[in-house]
Amino acid sequence: MTHITPDHRSAFIADVRTFADFLTATPYVPVPAHLDVTVFPMNGGDEVRRAEIDRIATVLGTTTECDAGHYRTSRAFGRVSYRAVAVSDGARERWDALMSYDGAITPDPSARHKDGR
């Protein structure tokens, strides 16, 4: 994940601590049931991105899984989860193809369900 610099990493960690400190100091602000942090390796082809997920899994001490072109690993820290996901070129192409239809069909607002929806 060479696009993340050491300065960015340090700033991100500091921001997470600032956020946690804010929540601690402000008990009347609601918190979510859980927090998910997800990273996506962007550099290289499928093999390079999968190798990065394998490397992260080794560091986390976790296994990997693949589903629908998404190769991933994750580790939970209580209610906080860290995920790393490599999206295959094929899955990206399928998503792009699906999204190419976005806006192609516009529902007729006058065509309502019989119960008014």
C-alpha positions in Angstrom: 0.0 0.0 0.0 2.6 2.4 -1.1 0.1 5.3 -1.6 0.0 5.8 2.2 2.9 7.8 3.5 4.4 7.5 7.0 3.1 11.0 7.7 -0.4 10.0 6.6 -0.2 7.0 8.9 0.9 9.0 11.9 -1.8 11.7 11.2 -4.5 9.0 10.9 -3.5 7.3 14.2 -3.4 10.8 15.9 -6.9 11.5 14.5 -8.2 8.2 15.9 -6.9 9.1 19.3 -8.4 12.6 19.1 -11.7 11.0 18.2 -11.6 8.6 21.1 -10.6 11.4 23.5 -13.6 13.4 22.2 -16.0 10.6 22.8 -14.5 10.0 26.3 -14.9 13.7 27.2 -18.3 14.1 25.7 -20.5 11.3 27.1 -23.8 12.7 25.9 -22.7 12.2 22.2 -24.0 8.8 21.0 -21.6 6.2 19.7 -22.2 3.6 17.0 -22.7 -0.1 17.9 -19.4 -0.8 16.1 -16.8 0.8 14.0 -15.3 -0.7 10.8 -12.0 0.5 9.3 -11.4 -0.9 5.8 -8.3 -0.5 3.6 -8.1 -1.3 -0.1 -4.7 -1.9 -1.7 -4.8 0.0 -4.9 -1.4 -0.6 -6.5 -0.6 -3.3 -9.0 -2.7 -6.0 -10.5 -4.7 -8.8 -8.8 -1.6 -10.8 -7.7 0.1 -7.8 -6.1 -3.1 -6.7 -4.3 -3.7 -10.3 -3.1 -0.1 -10.5 -1.9 -0.7 -7.4 0.1 -3.8 -8.9 1.8 -1.7 -12.0 2.5 1.0 -9.8 4.2 -1.6 -8.0 6.2 -3.2 -11.3 7.3 0.2 -12.5 8.5 0.6 -9.3 10.6 -2.9 -9.6 12.0 -2.6 -13.3 12.6 -5.7 -14.0 10.6 -6.8 -16.1 7.6 -8.0 -14.8 4.2 -11.2 -15.5 2.3 -12.4 -14.8 -1.2 -15.9 -14.2 -2.3 -17.2 -12.7 -5.6 -13.8 -11.3 -6.5 -13.1 -9.8 -3.0 -10.1 -11.2 -1.3 -10.0 -10.1 2.3 -8.9 -10.5 5.9 -10.1 -8.9 9.1 -9.6 -8.7 12.8 -11.9 -7.5 15.5 -10.7 -5.5 18.4 -13.9 -5.7 20.5 -16.4 -3.5 18.7 -13.8 -2.1 16.3 -12.9 -4.1 13.1 -10.0 -3.7 10.8 -10.5 -5.1 7.3 -8.3 -5.3 4.3 -9.9 -6.0 0.9 -8.4 -6.5 -2.5 -11.1 -6.2 -5.3 -10.1 -8.2 -8.3 -9.9 -6.6 -11.8 -12.9 -8.8 -12.9 -15.0 -7.6 -9.9 -14.2 -4.0 -10.7 -15.1 -4.6 -14.4 -18.5 -6.2 -13.4 -19.2 -3.2 -11.0 -18.3 -0.7 -13.8 -20.6 -2.6 -16.2 -23.5 -2.5 -13.7 -23.0 1.1 -12.9 -23.0 2.0 -16.6 -26.8 1.5 -16.5 -27.1 4.1 -13.7 -29.6 6.7 -14.8 -30.7 4.7 -17.8 -34.1 3.9 -16.4 -36.2 6.6 -14.7 -39.3 5.4 -12.9 -42.5 7.1 -13.9 -43.5 9.0 -10.7 -47.2 8.7 -11.7 -47.0 4.9 -11.8 -47.7 4.2 -8.1 -48.3 0.9 -6.4 -52.0 0.4 -5.7 -51.5 1.2 -2.0 -50.0 4.6 -2.8 -46.3 3.8 -2.6 
